Amino acid sequence: MAHLNIIKLCVGASSVEDLEAWQRQNAPYWAKGTAQHITRMYPKRDADILGGGSLYWVIKGEVLARQEILDFAPVQGADGISRCAFVLNAQIIRTHPAPRRAFQGWRYLEAKDSPPDLPRGRAAEAPLPQELARALAEMGLR
């Protein structure tokens, strides 16, 4: 059986570089080689995600990157509310851009519906203008 992924809006980031910078800034608070994302809801299908699933990040209306999900951990906020920490591999992997409408929270994402990773070396290329990349993706050419 193929693994299950999660997709989430990357609120506050306008680029993958913004996400990388935020995670570098917060790295001292996490275990070495990991990053965390705190959310309210704990995934009921956690067993389908662990062991290969990723968190796919939607940035400015497009899936642009993913991070492997290593674990889920309960955390309690300063407000006393229980939440879930998605424990992620710190490595951010860029994906082929895939348009995605805005939504709240996170959603499950089947492996077959997940955009492929960019080939090694392409992640360092200057990105296409967003409107051109979106148009190419909608035509299935990207």
C-alpha positions in Angstrom: 0.0 0.0 0.0 1.3 3.5 -0.9 1.8 5.9 2.0 -0.5 8.7 2.8 0.6 12.4 2.8 -0.7 15.6 4.3 -1.1 18.9 2.6 -1.1 22.3 4.4 -1.0 26.0 3.6 2.3 27.5 4.6 0.8 30.6 6.2 3.0 33.6 6.4 5.6 32.4 3.8 5.7 33.8 0.3 8.4 31.5 -0.9 10.2 28.2 -0.1 13.1 30.4 1.0 10.8 32.0 3.6 9.9 28.6 5.0 13.6 27.6 5.1 14.6 30.8 6.9 11.8 30.4 9.5 12.8 26.8 10.2 16.5 27.8 10.5 15.5 30.5 13.0 13.5 28.0 15.1 15.9 25.0 14.7 17.4 25.5 18.2 14.1 24.6 19.8 13.8 21.2 18.0 15.8 18.0 18.0 18.8 18.0 15.7 17.8 17.3 12.1 14.1 17.9 12.7 11.6 20.7 12.3 8.1 21.0 13.8 4.7 22.2 12.7 2.1 22.6 15.4 -1.6 22.0 14.5 -4.8 21.5 16.5 -5.9 18.2 15.1 -4.1 14.8 15.5 -4.3 12.7 12.3 -6.5 9.6 12.8 -4.7 7.9 9.9 -1.3 8.4 11.5 -0.2 4.7 10.8 -0.8 5.3 7.1 1.4 8.4 7.1 4.4 7.3 9.3 7.1 5.4 7.4 7.1 7.4 4.2 4.5 10.1 4.2 5.3 13.8 3.8 3.8 17.2 4.6 3.3 19.0 1.3 3.5 22.8 1.6 1.2 25.1 -0.4 2.8 28.5 -0.8 1.1 31.3 -2.7 -1.5 28.9 -4.2 0.9 26.2 -5.3 2.4 23.1 -3.8 6.1 23.9 -3.9 7.8 21.7 -1.3 7.5 18.8 1.1 9.1 17.5 4.2 9.0 13.9 5.4 6.8 13.3 8.5 8.9 11.5 11.1 6.4 11.4 14.0 3.4 13.0 15.6 3.8 14.3 19.2 1.2 15.7 21.6 2.1 19.2 22.8 0.3 21.6 25.1 0.3 25.3 24.3 0.8 28.1 26.9 -3.0 28.5 26.7 -3.4 24.9 28.1 -4.9 23.6 24.8 -3.6 20.2 23.6 -2.3 20.2 20.1 -0.3 18.0 17.7 3.3 18.6 16.6 4.1 17.2 13.2 7.8 16.2 13.6 9.4 16.7 10.2 12.7 15.9 8.6 14.5 19.3 8.5 15.3 18.7 4.8 12.9 20.7 2.6 12.5 19.0 -0.8 11.2 21.1 -3.6 8.4 19.7 -5.8 7.1 20.4 -9.2 4.7 23.3 -8.7 1.0 22.2 -8.5 -1.8 24.7 -8.3 -3.9 24.4 -5.1 -6.9 26.5 -3.9 -6.8 27.8 -0.4 -8.3 25.7 2.4 -8.3 25.7 6.2 -6.3 23.3 8.3 -4.7 20.3 6.7 -5.9 17.6 4.4 -4.9 14.0 3.6 -3.2 13.7 0.2 -3.0 10.4 -1.5 0.5 9.5 -2.9 -1.0 9.2 -6.4 -2.2 12.9 -6.2 1.1 14.2 -4.8 3.3 16.3 -7.1 6.7 14.7 -7.9 10.0 16.0 -6.5 12.0 18.3 -8.7 15.1 16.5 -10.1 18.3 17.1 -8.2 19.9 20.4 -9.3 16.6 21.9 -10.5 15.8 23.1 -7.0 18.7 25.6 -7.3 17.4 27.0 -10.6 15.8 30.4 -10.7 12.0 29.7 -10.5 9.8 30.6 -13.5 7.5 33.6 -12.9 4.6 32.3 -10.9 1.9 33.0 -13.5 3.9 31.2 -16.2 4.6 28.2 -13.9 0.9 28.0 -13.0 -0.2 28.2 -16.7 2.3 25.4 -17.6 1.1 23.3 -14.7 -2.5 23.7 -15.6 -1.6 22.5 -19.1 0.3 19.5 -17.7 3.6 20.8 -19.2 5.5 21.4 -16.0 
